[in-house]
């Protein structure tokens, strides 16, 4: 950028073209989001003030964000926020960035939780807390337990629960999958977005995804290490008729379906996301069996 006057219009045009050349995803949107962050205004306001010149300080801050984005840092880490299920969550390098398809997992879990009666849900591998917090926010009488192996992720999940005013009903526990959950606890829903990418594939992911915590991505040699443990472990904590809902990799449907059936779930099934990819797996705790000891 030269020393000439840079208006919002000119900055957006230049940055979009620059991002296009460097093959940044959604170049125009990324430029708008970063500039909105620098100017502390909504994206609509940018178009109201297209001829507003940027100060030297604003240009310097924006230029630094452009370089960091070109260096592979995800946009959400640069702005520090991510929208998920109509709420704003704080995100940073401590956690996986919530994806839109995960909202479908929230919707499936919500169908199992009554709107006007107490219920309990467990979110395993909570990360930013987006699933657990969304469930609590949408179901005012629900209480939610959320677990994560990463102490840093747990700290951020607690921050988000406080900020979104559900900390009194969301308990965040640090530990490996089900290990921190009281053994006598029972839940109507167990939901999980576990790591499910096979180890060898991680090196082939985009630079942005590789910036996210490996702990939240690496599902072991076949991508199913954590999924196997969630499938078997959830049966101990589900109420009779309760639902296990998991996010999975798009090629893992047949293998996960086999795991669910082998573990004794009723109505084991895999469902597709909005792009027709098999990304969700479900199993129901048999009513006759009840929780497993």
C-alpha beads as a LAMMPS data file, in Angstrom:
LAMMPS data file: protein, C-alpha beads

293 atoms
292 bonds

1 atom types
1 bond types

-500.0 500.0 xlo xhi
-500.0 500.0 ylo yhi
-500.0 500.0 zlo zhi

Masses

1 110.0

Atoms # bond

1 1 1 0.000 0.000 0.000
2 1 1 1.379 3.414 -0.985
3 1 1 1.130 6.675 0.941
4 1 1 -1.839 7.819 -1.177
5 1 1 -5.256 8.287 0.398
6 1 1 -6.850 4.940 1.061
7 1 1 -10.610 4.953 1.414
8 1 1 -12.642 1.954 2.535
9 1 1 -13.632 1.392 -1.112
10 1 1 -10.058 1.386 -2.331
11 1 1 -8.779 -0.740 0.535
12 1 1 -11.457 -3.396 -0.011
13 1 1 -10.827 -3.507 -3.768
14 1 1 -7.056 -3.783 -3.395
15 1 1 -7.212 -6.370 -0.617
16 1 1 -9.763 -8.524 -2.433
17 1 1 -7.582 -8.606 -5.542
18 1 1 -4.500 -9.360 -3.446
19 1 1 -6.263 -12.220 -1.672
20 1 1 -7.517 -13.582 -5.003
21 1 1 -3.976 -13.688 -6.382
22 1 1 -2.789 -15.513 -3.288
23 1 1 -5.772 -17.899 -3.414
24 1 1 -7.194 -16.959 -0.038
25 1 1 -10.643 -18.470 0.509
26 1 1 -13.568 -16.034 0.135
27 1 1 -11.298 -13.079 -0.669
28 1 1 -13.939 -10.328 -0.588
29 1 1 -15.603 -11.608 2.573
30 1 1 -12.243 -12.034 4.284
31 1 1 -11.264 -8.471 3.391
32 1 1 -14.561 -7.140 4.742
33 1 1 -14.358 -9.119 7.986
34 1 1 -10.789 -8.011 8.707
35 1 1 -11.485 -4.367 7.898
36 1 1 -14.664 -4.385 10.000
37 1 1 -12.586 -5.749 12.854
38 1 1 -9.985 -2.989 12.513
39 1 1 -12.583 -0.216 12.274
40 1 1 -14.831 -1.785 14.938
41 1 1 -17.940 -1.541 12.768
42 1 1 -20.304 -3.999 11.142
43 1 1 -19.766 -5.026 7.521
44 1 1 -22.851 -3.089 6.403
45 1 1 -21.284 0.090 7.781
46 1 1 -18.345 -0.325 5.414
47 1 1 -20.681 0.213 2.477
48 1 1 -22.321 3.226 4.078
49 1 1 -18.877 4.816 4.512
50 1 1 -17.123 3.642 1.331
51 1 1 -15.434 7.001 0.811
52 1 1 -14.172 7.324 4.381
53 1 1 -10.359 7.525 4.430
54 1 1 -8.412 5.278 6.794
55 1 1 -5.971 6.793 9.225
56 1 1 -2.301 5.854 9.155
57 1 1 -2.793 3.779 12.304
58 1 1 -5.813 1.944 10.868
59 1 1 -3.919 1.164 7.676
60 1 1 -0.973 -0.145 9.679
61 1 1 -3.191 -2.429 11.747
62 1 1 -5.019 -3.662 8.667
63 1 1 -1.780 -4.283 6.771
64 1 1 -0.502 -6.419 9.642
65 1 1 -3.674 -8.534 9.576
66 1 1 -3.360 -9.007 5.815
67 1 1 0.172 -10.332 6.212
68 1 1 -0.846 -12.671 9.006
69 1 1 -3.769 -13.973 6.933
70 1 1 -1.472 -14.566 3.975
71 1 1 0.832 -16.403 6.364
72 1 1 -1.902 -18.961 6.996
73 1 1 -3.548 -17.670 10.187
74 1 1 -7.310 -18.288 10.080
75 1 1 -9.495 -15.200 9.855
76 1 1 -11.326 -16.199 13.044
77 1 1 -8.093 -16.261 15.039
78 1 1 -7.249 -12.796 13.731
79 1 1 -10.606 -11.338 14.766
80 1 1 -10.903 -13.498 17.891
81 1 1 -14.552 -14.388 17.286
82 1 1 -16.746 -16.845 15.414
83 1 1 -20.498 -16.811 14.912
84 1 1 -22.149 -20.114 15.797
85 1 1 -25.846 -20.858 16.169
86 1 1 -26.680 -17.131 16.208
87 1 1 -24.204 -16.318 18.975
88 1 1 -20.712 -14.861 19.035
89 1 1 -18.048 -17.111 20.517
90 1 1 -14.534 -16.157 21.422
91 1 1 -12.008 -18.308 19.548
92 1 1 -8.244 -18.386 19.388
93 1 1 -5.405 -20.808 18.775
94 1 1 -6.400 -22.804 21.877
95 1 1 -9.420 -24.328 20.143
96 1 1 -10.804 -25.652 16.894
97 1 1 -12.790 -23.055 14.963
98 1 1 -16.506 -24.007 15.037
99 1 1 -17.848 -25.013 11.611
100 1 1 -21.340 -24.350 10.242
101 1 1 -22.025 -28.096 9.798
102 1 1 -21.635 -28.588 13.539
103 1 1 -24.799 -26.536 13.987
104 1 1 -26.684 -29.539 12.572
105 1 1 -25.361 -31.596 15.470
106 1 1 -26.760 -28.984 17.867
107 1 1 -30.150 -29.146 16.154
108 1 1 -30.249 -32.939 16.460
109 1 1 -29.404 -32.756 20.163
110 1 1 -32.007 -30.039 20.763
111 1 1 -34.733 -32.283 19.384
112 1 1 -34.032 -34.636 22.291
113 1 1 -34.080 -31.945 24.984
114 1 1 -37.499 -30.665 26.140
115 1 1 -38.134 -26.928 25.875
116 1 1 -40.036 -26.623 29.141
117 1 1 -38.658 -29.337 31.432
118 1 1 -35.314 -30.093 33.095
119 1 1 -32.868 -32.235 31.136
120 1 1 -29.166 -33.075 31.096
121 1 1 -26.669 -33.181 28.227
122 1 1 -23.001 -34.096 27.981
123 1 1 -20.643 -32.543 25.416
124 1 1 -17.408 -34.523 24.998
125 1 1 -14.432 -32.747 23.353
126 1 1 -16.086 -29.372 23.883
127 1 1 -13.310 -27.105 22.570
128 1 1 -14.663 -23.547 22.557
129 1 1 -17.832 -24.800 24.250
130 1 1 -19.966 -23.888 21.242
131 1 1 -22.116 -27.040 21.367
132 1 1 -22.596 -27.166 25.145
133 1 1 -23.307 -23.448 25.414
134 1 1 -25.728 -23.471 22.476
135 1 1 -27.699 -26.315 24.052
136 1 1 -27.907 -24.507 27.389
137 1 1 -28.855 -21.212 25.748
138 1 1 -31.614 -22.816 23.676
139 1 1 -32.989 -24.917 26.541
140 1 1 -33.271 -22.726 29.660
141 1 1 -34.016 -25.681 31.957
142 1 1 -31.193 -27.865 30.674
143 1 1 -27.921 -28.429 32.493
144 1 1 -24.866 -29.365 30.463
145 1 1 -21.552 -30.971 31.349
146 1 1 -18.678 -30.309 28.928
147 1 1 -15.316 -32.077 28.923
148 1 1 -12.040 -31.533 27.120
149 1 1 -8.554 -32.937 27.499
150 1 1 -6.970 -29.522 26.917
151 1 1 -6.815 -27.210 29.968
152 1 1 -6.534 -24.256 27.566
153 1 1 -9.711 -25.262 25.749
154 1 1 -11.530 -25.665 29.062
155 1 1 -10.473 -22.178 30.105
156 1 1 -11.835 -20.689 26.892
157 1 1 -15.071 -22.678 27.120
158 1 1 -15.603 -21.258 30.606
159 1 1 -14.977 -17.734 29.277
160 1 1 -17.597 -18.255 26.587
161 1 1 -20.107 -19.695 29.047
162 1 1 -19.671 -16.623 31.247
163 1 1 -19.930 -14.206 28.333
164 1 1 -23.086 -15.866 27.025
165 1 1 -24.623 -16.020 30.502
166 1 1 -25.040 -19.790 30.859
167 1 1 -22.147 -20.494 33.231
168 1 1 -24.618 -21.431 35.978
169 1 1 -25.847 -24.360 33.849
170 1 1 -22.691 -25.372 31.936
171 1 1 -20.057 -27.244 33.943
172 1 1 -16.702 -27.527 32.169
173 1 1 -14.492 -30.406 33.314
174 1 1 -10.908 -30.999 32.211
175 1 1 -10.008 -34.588 31.412
176 1 1 -9.898 -37.363 28.849
177 1 1 -13.341 -37.878 27.280
178 1 1 -15.614 -39.362 30.002
179 1 1 -12.982 -39.647 32.754
180 1 1 -13.939 -36.425 34.618
181 1 1 -17.684 -37.201 34.533
182 1 1 -19.159 -38.546 37.802
183 1 1 -19.777 -42.290 37.268
184 1 1 -23.402 -42.076 38.370
185 1 1 -24.269 -39.182 36.020
186 1 1 -26.882 -39.862 33.343
187 1 1 -27.761 -37.752 30.312
188 1 1 -30.548 -37.480 27.783
189 1 1 -28.004 -36.606 25.109
190 1 1 -24.289 -37.243 24.697
191 1 1 -22.903 -35.131 21.861
192 1 1 -19.362 -35.021 20.562
193 1 1 -17.255 -33.483 17.825
194 1 1 -14.145 -35.600 18.443
195 1 1 -10.889 -35.515 16.478
196 1 1 -11.520 -37.660 13.394
197 1 1 -8.821 -36.848 10.826
198 1 1 -6.312 -39.636 10.295
199 1 1 -2.785 -38.688 11.310
200 1 1 -1.249 -38.997 7.851
201 1 1 -3.849 -36.672 6.328
202 1 1 -3.103 -33.754 8.645
203 1 1 0.016 -32.781 6.680
204 1 1 -2.138 -32.384 3.534
205 1 1 -4.638 -29.984 5.103
206 1 1 -4.676 -26.280 4.294
207 1 1 -2.286 -23.976 6.105
208 1 1 -5.244 -22.476 7.964
209 1 1 -6.483 -25.811 9.306
210 1 1 -2.956 -26.845 10.287
211 1 1 -2.873 -23.777 12.548
212 1 1 -5.680 -25.300 14.630
213 1 1 -4.820 -27.510 17.633
214 1 1 -3.565 -30.912 16.492
215 1 1 -5.154 -32.413 19.595
216 1 1 -8.568 -31.444 18.215
217 1 1 -7.830 -32.797 14.717
218 1 1 -5.784 -35.982 15.050
219 1 1 -7.988 -39.076 15.172
220 1 1 -5.107 -41.536 14.990
221 1 1 -3.953 -43.842 12.156
222 1 1 -7.478 -44.415 10.824
223 1 1 -9.192 -41.341 12.249
224 1 1 -11.408 -43.469 14.469
225 1 1 -9.430 -43.721 17.724
226 1 1 -11.474 -41.140 19.649
227 1 1 -14.718 -42.097 17.909
228 1 1 -14.387 -45.724 19.094
229 1 1 -13.953 -44.560 22.668
230 1 1 -16.884 -42.145 22.478
231 1 1 -19.149 -44.860 21.037
232 1 1 -18.312 -47.368 23.762
233 1 1 -18.044 -44.875 26.619
234 1 1 -21.321 -43.054 26.011
235 1 1 -23.443 -46.113 26.727
236 1 1 -22.489 -45.939 30.389
237 1 1 -23.860 -42.418 30.716
238 1 1 -26.946 -42.352 28.512
239 1 1 -30.440 -42.597 29.931
240 1 1 -32.638 -45.339 28.443
241 1 1 -33.770 -43.985 25.093
242 1 1 -31.056 -41.315 25.183
243 1 1 -29.179 -40.198 22.073
244 1 1 -25.513 -40.284 21.123
245 1 1 -24.809 -37.679 18.410
246 1 1 -21.368 -37.342 16.832
247 1 1 -19.715 -35.432 14.035
248 1 1 -17.610 -37.680 11.793
249 1 1 -15.460 -37.482 8.679
250 1 1 -17.333 -37.698 5.377
251 1 1 -15.824 -41.098 4.461
252 1 1 -16.251 -42.676 7.896
253 1 1 -19.983 -43.417 7.786
254 1 1 -19.844 -47.200 7.140
255 1 1 -17.130 -47.783 9.742
256 1 1 -18.895 -45.694 12.398
257 1 1 -22.215 -47.367 11.677
258 1 1 -20.553 -50.716 12.295
259 1 1 -19.085 -49.435 15.573
260 1 1 -22.488 -48.223 16.763
261 1 1 -24.185 -51.502 15.965
262 1 1 -21.412 -53.546 17.553
263 1 1 -21.736 -51.453 20.732
264 1 1 -25.437 -52.309 20.955
265 1 1 -27.081 -49.015 20.016
266 1 1 -30.601 -49.036 18.658
267 1 1 -31.494 -47.008 15.560
268 1 1 -27.844 -46.575 14.558
269 1 1 -27.696 -44.281 11.562
270 1 1 -25.575 -41.818 9.603
271 1 1 -27.001 -38.574 8.231
272 1 1 -25.795 -36.070 5.648
273 1 1 -25.038 -32.379 6.042
274 1 1 -26.353 -29.616 3.769
275 1 1 -23.705 -30.473 1.166
276 1 1 -24.901 -34.108 1.088
277 1 1 -21.846 -35.439 2.881
278 1 1 -22.187 -38.075 5.591
279 1 1 -21.030 -36.026 8.565
280 1 1 -23.224 -37.063 11.500
281 1 1 -23.702 -40.380 13.260
282 1 1 -26.388 -41.286 15.795
283 1 1 -27.252 -44.131 18.114
284 1 1 -29.983 -44.592 20.715
285 1 1 -29.545 -46.215 24.110
286 1 1 -31.812 -49.266 24.161
287 1 1 -34.693 -48.710 26.585
288 1 1 -34.539 -52.252 27.922
289 1 1 -30.806 -52.151 28.655
290 1 1 -30.478 -48.814 30.411
291 1 1 -27.094 -47.381 31.285
292 1 1 -24.129 -49.704 31.210
293 1 1 -22.196 -50.443 34.371

Bonds

1 1 1 2
2 1 2 3
3 1 3 4
4 1 4 5
5 1 5 6
6 1 6 7
7 1 7 8
8 1 8 9
9 1 9 10
10 1 10 11
11 1 11 12
12 1 12 13
13 1 13 14
14 1 14 15
15 1 15 16
16 1 16 17
17 1 17 18
18 1 18 19
19 1 19 20
20 1 20 21
21 1 21 22
22 1 22 23
23 1 23 24
24 1 24 25
25 1 25 26
26 1 26 27
27 1 27 28
28 1 28 29
29 1 29 30
30 1 30 31
31 1 31 32
32 1 32 33
33 1 33 34
34 1 34 35
35 1 35 36
36 1 36 37
37 1 37 38
38 1 38 39
39 1 39 40
40 1 40 41
41 1 41 42
42 1 42 43
43 1 43 44
44 1 44 45
45 1 45 46
46 1 46 47
47 1 47 48
48 1 48 49
49 1 49 50
50 1 50 51
51 1 51 52
52 1 52 53
53 1 53 54
54 1 54 55
55 1 55 56
56 1 56 57
57 1 57 58
58 1 58 59
59 1 59 60
60 1 60 61
61 1 61 62
62 1 62 63
63 1 63 64
64 1 64 65
65 1 65 66
66 1 66 67
67 1 67 68
68 1 68 69
69 1 69 70
70 1 70 71
71 1 71 72
72 1 72 73
73 1 73 74
74 1 74 75
75 1 75 76
76 1 76 77
77 1 77 78
78 1 78 79
79 1 79 80
80 1 80 81
81 1 81 82
82 1 82 83
83 1 83 84
84 1 84 85
85 1 85 86
86 1 86 87
87 1 87 88
88 1 88 89
89 1 89 90
90 1 90 91
91 1 91 92
92 1 92 93
93 1 93 94
94 1 94 95
95 1 95 96
96 1 96 97
97 1 97 98
98 1 98 99
99 1 99 100
100 1 100 101
101 1 101 102
102 1 102 103
103 1 103 104
104 1 104 105
105 1 105 106
106 1 106 107
107 1 107 108
108 1 108 109
109 1 109 110
110 1 110 111
111 1 111 112
112 1 112 113
113 1 113 114
114 1 114 115
115 1 115 116
116 1 116 117
117 1 117 118
118 1 118 119
119 1 119 120
120 1 120 121
121 1 121 122
122 1 122 123
123 1 123 124
124 1 124 125
125 1 125 126
126 1 126 127
127 1 127 128
128 1 128 129
129 1 129 130
130 1 130 131
131 1 131 132
132 1 132 133
133 1 133 134
134 1 134 135
135 1 135 136
136 1 136 137
137 1 137 138
138 1 138 139
139 1 139 140
140 1 140 141
141 1 141 142
142 1 142 143
143 1 143 144
144 1 144 145
145 1 145 146
146 1 146 147
147 1 147 148
148 1 148 149
149 1 149 150
150 1 150 151
151 1 151 152
152 1 152 153
153 1 153 154
154 1 154 155
155 1 155 156
156 1 156 157
157 1 157 158
158 1 158 159
159 1 159 160
160 1 160 161
161 1 161 162
162 1 162 163
163 1 163 164
164 1 164 165
165 1 165 166
166 1 166 167
167 1 167 168
168 1 168 169
169 1 169 170
170 1 170 171
171 1 171 172
172 1 172 173
173 1 173 174
174 1 174 175
175 1 175 176
176 1 176 177
177 1 177 178
178 1 178 179
179 1 179 180
180 1 180 181
181 1 181 182
182 1 182 183
183 1 183 184
184 1 184 185
185 1 185 186
186 1 186 187
187 1 187 188
188 1 188 189
189 1 189 190
190 1 190 191
191 1 191 192
192 1 192 193
193 1 193 194
194 1 194 195
195 1 195 196
196 1 196 197
197 1 197 198
198 1 198 199
199 1 199 200
200 1 200 201
201 1 201 202
202 1 202 203
203 1 203 204
204 1 204 205
205 1 205 206
206 1 206 207
207 1 207 208
208 1 208 209
209 1 209 210
210 1 210 211
211 1 211 212
212 1 212 213
213 1 213 214
214 1 214 215
215 1 215 216
216 1 216 217
217 1 217 218
218 1 218 219
219 1 219 220
220 1 220 221
221 1 221 222
222 1 222 223
223 1 223 224
224 1 224 225
225 1 225 226
226 1 226 227
227 1 227 228
228 1 228 229
229 1 229 230
230 1 230 231
231 1 231 232
232 1 232 233
233 1 233 234
234 1 234 235
235 1 235 236
236 1 236 237
237 1 237 238
238 1 238 239
239 1 239 240
240 1 240 241
241 1 241 242
242 1 242 243
243 1 243 244
244 1 244 245
245 1 245 246
246 1 246 247
247 1 247 248
248 1 248 249
249 1 249 250
250 1 250 251
251 1 251 252
252 1 252 253
253 1 253 254
254 1 254 255
255 1 255 256
256 1 256 257
257 1 257 258
258 1 258 259
259 1 259 260
260 1 260 261
261 1 261 262
262 1 262 263
263 1 263 264
264 1 264 265
265 1 265 266
266 1 266 267
267 1 267 268
268 1 268 269
269 1 269 270
270 1 270 271
271 1 271 272
272 1 272 273
273 1 273 274
274 1 274 275
275 1 275 276
276 1 276 277
277 1 277 278
278 1 278 279
279 1 279 280
280 1 280 281
281 1 281 282
282 1 282 283
283 1 283 284
284 1 284 285
285 1 285 286
286 1 286 287
287 1 287 288
288 1 288 289
289 1 289 290
290 1 290 291
291 1 291 292
292 1 292 293
